[in-house]
Amino acid sequence: TYVELQFDRGFEQGLVYTIIINGVTNCVGTTIEADTHVQFGIPNDIAEGEILINEILFDPIAPGVDYVELYNNTDKTFDLSNLILGVIKESFPNPADTTLKEITADSRLFLPKTYVLLSTNSEIVGQQYDCPTDNFVQMASFPSYANAGGTAILMCKDGTVVDQIAFSEKMHYPLLKVTKGVALERVAFDQPSMDAN
């Protein structure tokens, strides 16, 4: 299920490297498509605002699942295994209830200026929205995002808050008659995530 490569030199942090694969056959005799490109880099530490919550679907069409799309807003490479995704629910007069979920236990690189979609079922999301699933990460379990709203939060495992956004069904475009299956998507990367506009 994987190949380990050994190189005769080190790699620099901050650069993205590309391996071009030709003439390789796997153990069952399947030839990898010619000129397959694989990119990688040495991961950086993650600071606040470097990865943004770009899109959130909290009211999927059955049998769909919730999803969150992230955007790497830097020229750096990150490792998704250093992150956790969560939700903060507030139900007055009870104190806020926070649930946090590991994105992946395995190392998974998040390259500069790219997107990644997180869900518990990549196949269903890809089918419902007719899109490729190459940049999807299937999580073992997912925070429960209520239609009434809450706060989606992205954190490093060391407790650093990377991004958070308050969401609710009231944020949908007011002329939409049906919002089931419609995600909320940010309109600007240079605006604060907690700005409802």
C-alpha positions in Angstrom: 0.0 0.0 0.0 3.0 2.3 0.0 6.5 2.8 -1.3 9.4 4.1 0.7 11.9 6.2 -1.3 15.5 6.9 -0.1 17.4 9.9 -1.4 21.1 10.8 -1.4 20.4 14.4 -0.2 18.3 16.3 2.2 15.3 18.6 1.4 14.8 22.2 2.3 11.8 23.4 4.2 9.7 25.8 2.2 10.2 24.2 -1.1 7.7 21.9 -3.0 9.3 19.0 -4.8 7.9 17.0 -7.6 8.6 13.4 -8.4 7.7 12.3 -12.0 7.0 8.5 -12.2 7.4 6.6 -15.4 7.6 2.8 -16.2 6.6 1.6 -12.7 4.5 -1.5 -12.2 3.0 -2.4 -8.9 3.1 -5.9 -7.3 0.0 -7.1 -9.1 1.3 -6.0 -12.5 -0.7 -2.8 -12.9 1.4 -0.1 -14.6 1.2 3.4 -13.1 0.0 6.0 -15.6 3.0 7.6 -17.5 4.2 11.0 -16.2 2.4 10.7 -12.9 3.4 13.6 -10.7 3.7 13.4 -6.9 4.5 16.6 -5.0 5.8 16.8 -1.4 7.6 19.1 0.9 9.0 19.2 4.5 6.1 20.3 6.7 6.2 23.6 8.7 4.7 24.3 12.0 1.2 25.8 11.7 0.3 29.2 13.0 -3.1 31.0 13.4 -4.6 32.0 10.1 -2.4 29.9 7.9 -5.0 27.3 7.2 -8.6 28.6 6.7 -12.0 27.0 7.0 -13.2 27.8 3.5 -16.5 25.9 3.2 -18.9 24.0 5.6 -21.8 21.7 4.8 -23.9 21.1 8.0 -27.3 20.1 6.4 -26.5 17.4 3.8 -29.0 15.7 1.5 -29.5 12.0 2.7 -27.5 9.8 2.5 -24.9 12.6 2.5 -22.5 13.6 5.2 -21.3 16.9 6.7 -18.1 18.2 5.3 -15.5 21.0 5.9 -13.2 22.3 3.2 -9.9 23.8 4.3 -7.6 26.1 2.3 -3.8 26.5 2.8 -3.4 30.2 2.6 0.4 30.2 2.6 3.4 29.1 0.6 4.2 26.5 3.2 3.6 22.8 3.4 1.8 21.4 6.5 1.0 17.9 7.9 -2.7 17.3 8.5 -1.9 14.8 11.2 -1.0 17.7 13.4 -4.6 19.1 13.3 -7.9 18.4 14.9 -11.3 19.6 13.8 -14.1 20.5 16.2 -17.3 22.2 17.0 -18.4 24.5 19.9 -22.1 24.3 20.6 -23.8 26.8 22.8 -27.2 26.0 24.3 -28.2 28.6 26.9 -28.0 28.5 29.9 -25.6 25.5 29.7 -21.9 26.1 29.3 -20.4 25.8 25.8 -19.8 22.1 24.7 -16.7 21.4 22.6 -16.1 18.3 20.6 -12.7 17.7 18.9 -11.9 15.0 16.3 -8.5 13.9 14.9 -8.3 14.6 11.1 -5.9 11.7 10.4 -3.4 9.6 12.4 -1.2 9.1 9.3 1.0 11.8 7.8 -0.8 13.6 5.0 0.8 16.7 3.4 -1.2 19.8 2.7 0.6 21.7 -0.1 0.6 25.5 -0.5 -2.4 27.3 -2.0 -4.4 24.1 -2.2 -7.7 22.8 -0.8 -8.6 19.7 1.1 -12.1 18.4 2.0 -12.7 16.6 5.2 -15.7 14.2 5.7 -16.5 10.7 6.9 -17.4 9.5 3.4 -15.4 10.8 0.5 -17.2 8.6 -2.0 -20.7 10.0 -1.2 -19.5 13.6 -1.3 -17.8 13.0 -4.6 -20.9 11.4 -6.1 -23.4 14.0 -4.8 -21.3 17.0 -6.0 -19.9 15.3 -9.1 -16.3 16.1 -8.3 -12.9 14.3 -8.0 -11.9 13.1 -4.6 -8.1 13.3 -4.9 -7.9 16.0 -2.2 -10.5 14.5 0.1 -9.5 13.1 3.5 -11.9 10.6 5.1 -12.0 11.0 8.9 -12.8 8.2 11.2 -15.4 10.3 13.0 -16.6 13.9 12.5 -17.9 16.7 14.7 -21.7 17.1 14.7 -22.5 20.4 13.0 -26.1 21.3 14.0 -28.3 23.2 11.5 -29.2 25.7 14.1 -25.5 26.7 14.3 -22.4 26.6 16.3 -18.7 27.4 15.8 -16.4 25.2 13.7 -12.9 25.2 15.0 -9.6 24.0 13.6 -6.7 23.5 16.0 -3.2 22.1 16.3 -2.8 19.1 18.6 -0.8 21.4 20.9 -3.9 23.6 21.4 -3.1 26.4 19.0 -6.3 27.7 17.4 -5.7 27.9 13.6 -9.1 29.1 12.5 -12.7 29.2 13.7 -16.0 30.3 12.2 -19.5 30.8 13.6 -22.1 29.4 11.3 -25.9 29.0 11.2 -28.6 28.3 8.7 -29.5 32.0 8.9 -26.3 32.8 6.9 -27.7 31.3 3.7 -28.6 33.6 0.8 -32.1 34.8 1.7 -33.6 34.1 -1.7 -32.8 30.4 -1.5 -36.0 28.3 -0.9 -34.1 25.1 -0.2 -30.8 25.1 1.7 -30.4 21.4 2.3 -27.2 20.2 0.6 -26.0 23.8 0.2 -22.7 24.7 1.8 -21.6 28.0 3.3 -18.4 29.2 1.6 -16.2 32.1 2.5 -15.9 34.9 -0.1 -12.5 36.4 0.9 -9.3 34.9 2.3 -8.2 38.3 3.6 -11.2 38.9 5.9 -11.6 37.6 9.5 -13.2 34.2 9.6 -15.6 35.3 12.4 -17.0 38.1 10.1 -20.5 36.8 9.2 -20.4 39.0 6.0 
